[in-house]
Structure formats: C-alpha cells, structure tokens
C-alpha cells in the first residue's frame, strides 16, 4: 500500500528540505483510525502562524484518511494516507544532536526500518546517512542566517502508512540556559534554577523564527493556575503546538502557561 507523507514526496514548488509554503508535511493515523489521526501542517517561512489553517479530516473508507487544510487566503492543500489495518508506526527510540561550528549534526534511531527525510525553514541540510543529517546555518548563497532557535524536522515513513516526525532545535547566536522538551529548546533567563523540572511563564511575541519568547519565568511551585491555549491539557504547553499549526500565535500571546522539561546550561 502506498503511504503518502506529503512534504517528503515530490512534487513541491521548492526543494523538499525547505519548509516555506503551505503544505501537509506529515500525516499519521495509528491503525488507520480517524480518531488517532494527526498531522504536521506548515505555512510560510516561520515555525508559527498567526491563525492556524483550518483542517477538515475524513475517512472515506477503512484504512484511508484524508485531510484538507485551508489557510487565511483560501489556499488549500489535500493529503491522503492509506494505513494497513492495525498497523503501528515506527517509534523514535533515541536521537542525537551535536552542535558544530557551522550548525549541527543530527541522527534518529527508530524501532523499525523506515525512510527518514529532514526539513527546516532555513539553513542548509545535507543528509549524510539513512537516518542522519548535517545542518548548516547558511542560506543557499552561503550567507549566515539570522540568529534564533531553528527547528529541524525529521519525518519518517515505512511504506505501510506508519509515519511519524520529531523536531530538534538548534540555537544560532542564542545563549543558554534552555528548557529542553525532548528535542525542543526554549531560552530561559540567566540564573534559572538548573534543578527545576517545570516553570511558569507568560508567552510573549518575538520577531524570530520561533515567534514566541518566555517572559516572567518562575519555577513552578504548584500555586499558579495555568491557562490552556488551544485546549492544552492542564495548561502544559509545548512549542510543537505552534510549529505543527495546532495553535495560532494570536491565541497564545499573553497566556500564562506551565512548561515541563530539563534545564540545560
């Protein structure tokens, strides 16, 4: 059966590595069930949208999932995913991120064989192995890209509808400490308690590829009530909600949220 993981397959108006237009970069549905469906939707050249594109899911037949996304201008993209009954996607079992003078080297390990492709809204990707890539903080003309925390997306598909993805941030000209949520990195104020496993912060607008910065950061002592933008469970927020276009920046700015992770220097 053909598994369509849009964003990894041609045709696209730009190189498939470049996240720079409206697209359904990835679709997943464990066991072919609509209730388990999720998608990585991308729009524009940043890791956020002011207002999320509308999503319309359907399951016209068993094992076939379709998704149509519509942006604010009325442009649409449609994706189809065919999944063998009861099939599960390969899982991410480990990953590595090694920062280099020019960017980073990244690698993923999966629980089953799958094809892995990499994407980013900026910089230059060079896939160096079946599950590895080098990313340079340089544009196509060899000029340095702007400072920020740049998301590198790994997408995988096994040919039977078992698709998945993960995002790994690389800081460029940005100093720590960071709150690490698996591969995501959120800059924290200097002096943040390195033993903290959760913080409270107000989401503030930033003119960066991430689109959001953390303001009024405090170690979470359980006394504050967190907001729940986009239906965030228990107010626990992750930047994946913005990057995957499950949440718009307009509805997150000003929200006081709980963030869990590990503080890295």
N, C-alpha and C positions, 0 to 999 in steps of 0.2 A: 504494500500500500504506500502511496505517496504522502509524505508528511511535508506540508507546506509551512515553512518557518520564514515568513516574509521578513526581509531585512538581511537574510543570509543568501537568498537566491536572487538571481537576475530575473527580469531587468529592473534597474533603478536609474534615475536620471543622473545620479552621482555614484562614485565608487562605493561599493557596499560597505567599506570600512567607515565611511563618513556619515555621521548622523547629522543631517542638515535639512531634512524636509519632512512633510507629513508622511508617516509610514507606520505600518504594524510590524514592528521589528521582531516580535516573537509571540507565539500563541501556545498555550498549554492547556490540556484537559485530561487529568488522570482518568484512565479507563474509558475515555470518550464521553464522560458525563458532563453535561452542560453546567451542573451545579459546581463542578470542580474547575471550570474554565477561568483562565486568567490571560492577560496579555501585557506585553511591553509596547506601549504606544509612544511614538516620538513625534515631535513637532518643532520645526525651526532649528536654531543653532545653539540653543541653551538646554540645560538639564532641567527645565521647568517651562510651564505655560501659565500665562495669567489666568486663563479659564480653560478647564480641561475640555478636550474634544469629546463630543457625545459618542457613546458606544451603544450599538444595537446587536445583541447576541441572538443566535437562533440555532436550533438543531433540527434541520430538515429531515434527517434520517439517522438511524442508530449509528453511532461512531463518527458522525460528521458534524463538526461545529463550524459555524460561520460567524464572522464579526465584521460589522461596518462601522467605521469611525468617520465623524463629520466635524470639521473644525469651524471656527467662528465665521470664516469667509464662505462656508458652504462647500468647500472641497471635501471629497470623500475618498476613502481607501477601504478595500474589502479584502478580507483574508479567509481562507478555508483551511481547516485542519482535520485530517482523517486519522483516527486512532483505532488501533485494533482493540477489540473488546477486552477489558480487564488489564490493558497494558499500562505499565508504570514507566515514568521517565527515569533515565539515569540520574542519580543524585550526586551532588557535589560532595566529595569526601574530604578533600583538602585543597589548599591553594597556597601560592607563594607570591610575594610582591617584593622585589629587590630594587630599591631606588638606585639610580645611576646618575652620573654627571649630566647626562642628556635627557633623562626621563625615568624609565623603569623597565624591568623585565618581569613578566607575569606568567604564571602557569597554573592550570587547574588539573585536578585528578578527579575522575568520575567513577561511579560504581559499576558502570558498564560501558562498552565501547560506543562512541558517538563521534560525530564530526563537530569540531569546535571552530567557530569564527569569532572575530573580535571587532568591535566598533567603538568609535569615540567621536564626539562633536568637534574635536580639534586635535592638532598634533599629527604625527605620522606613525602608522602602525606597520610593522613588518613581522608577519607570522613566521616564527623560526622553528616550528615543530608542530606535530599534530595537536598539541594542547598548550603551546607556548607562543608568546609574542613579545617583541620589543616595542616600546612606545617612546618616541622622541618628542620633546616639547618644541617642535619646529613645524612651521607650515610647509606647504608644498614648494615654496621658494627658498626654504632653508632659514627663514627668519624666526626668531623666538616668538612664541605665542604669549599672550598676556598671562599675568600671574593669576593664580586661583587653584582650587582643588578640582582636578579634572577627572571625570568619571570614564573608566574603561570598562566596556560591557563585553562579557563572554557569553556567547549563545551556543547552545549545543542541541543536536537533533540526531536521533538514532535510526531514522528511516521507517519507523513504525508508529510515528506520532508521539514518541517520547521526547519532548522538547523541554528545555529549561534555560535559565540565564542567571547571571550574577554580575554585580557591579563592584569594581575595585577602584578606589580613588587614589590619585597621585598628586601630591602637593607640588606646586611650582611657584617658588618665591613666597611661600607661606610657611611661617614657623609654627611649631607646636607650642603648647600641648594640643592633642586632639582627643576627641571622644571617638573611639573606634567601635562601630557596629558592624561586626564581621569585616567586610572589605571597605565599608564606607568610613570616611574621616570627616569629623566636624570640628573646626578650630574652636579652641576654648581659651578663655583669658589666662594670661600668665599667672602662675601661682595656684591654679585649680588643684584641689586635693587629689593627689595621684592614687589614693586608695578608694575613691568614690566609684561606685558601680551604677549610679543613677544621678542625674542632675535635673533641676528645673530650669527652664529658660524661656524667654519670650522670642518668638520667631520674628525677625526683622528683615525688611527688604534689603538686598545687596545687589550692587551692579557688577555681578560676577557670573561665571558660567553656572554656579550652584544656585544663584538667585536668592539665597537665604543666608542670614548670619544669626548667631545666637547672642541675645542681649540679656543683661541682668541674670547672669548664670549663678545658680546657688546649688550646693549639694542638696539632694532630695532627702529630707528628713521625714517625709510622710505627712507633713502638716498642710501642704498646699493641695488644692484641688486643681487638677489639670483640665484644660479644655480638650475637646475631641474633634478637631477639624477633620472633615471628610469622614466622619464616623469612626475615627481612630479608637481602637479598643482601649479602654482605661486611660485614655489620654497619652498613651505611649507612642511617640512619634518617631518616624524614620524618614530620611530624605528619599528613600525609594518611592514614597508616596508621590513626591513631586516628579522625580525622574521618569517614572512609569506612567505619568499623567493620570493617576488615580485621584490626584488632588491638585487644585489650581493655586498659584501663589496668592491670588487675590483673597482667597478664603483662608489662608494660613497666616498672613502677616498680622501680627498683634496677638496671636494665640499664645497662651502660657501653657507649655507642654512638658511632659516628662520624657526624658531621653535616657535609655539604658545602654550600657556598653562598658568599655575599658578605657581608662585614661592613659594615653601614651605620651611620652615626652616629645 
